[in-house]
Amino acid sequence: MRRATLDLLRCPKCGASSLVPDADVADSAMSFGPARCLGCSSRFPVHDGLIDFVGDRARLSPLQQAMEQPWIARSWERYVRPTVDTVLTRGRLDHDSEYTVLRNLLAAPPGPIVDLGCGAGLVLRRLSRDFPNHQVIGVDVSRPMLEEAMAQLREHAEAADFVRAQVPPLPFNDASLGAVVAVGLVHLVDELDTLLREVARVLKPRGRFVATTYEVGPLARPLHRGAGLHPRSEATLRDAAARAGLVAFERVKVPPFLLWKAERP
């Protein structure tokens, strides 16, 4: 983990202080930890450049349990997600097309880029390639997914840092990020207003939140919510973004998917 990335983080326990290496670090990178909060003195392990704000998890939903399986992480990009996308869009939206839209909505970030729910790192690798002069950080709660993402980045000779965190809240300092990307995350989060308020807090002025999610009809919503998913309409997303203080809402529709952005004024 680059020291510059560590400087962007804030303690998820006290939420008010910076993190520093627990011991002297001679160079600009920190491969092993722990890192220490200057305020509450909490310590968080760093292993192979990944800082862990979660530790052991209990009471996982069936969906969360699936995401913690190493074989799911290893097959996610090649088999699982393409199958889900094909079923939902009937082949109308492939990964390359999705990323092209996201990249256009992202424009020119005025600072570091965070990929929330980075999973096995498909979008993260492309962000690292397309923005070589930006700090690029992957955030996910699943350790197997993060380990797969780290392995894939090494294989493709791309660079990024990694944070294991349960969001919201976001473990970043106020006005510290140029962009937050969330591909396939919004419909996994119950507290949409909390998430978007956190996004607005961590973005720099003119920084953008770019996300993908999906919507379904009212009759299907209870079934999806029973599975731990939270599909939302365009109107719901637009209103929640406005409540969080985000402006310039734009979207591209490929039913049932919504690709959208909003920015901090």
Beta strands, then each sheet from edge to edge (+ up, - down):
strand 1: 19-21
strand 2: 35-37
strand 3: 43-44
strand 4: 46-47
strand 5: 50-52
strand 6: 113-116
strand 7: 136-140
strand 8: 161-164
strand 9: 177-183
strand 10: 203-214
strand 11: 247-254
strand 12: 257-263
sheet 1: 1+ 2- 3+
sheet 2: 4+ 5- 8- 7- 6- 9- 10- 12+ 11-
end
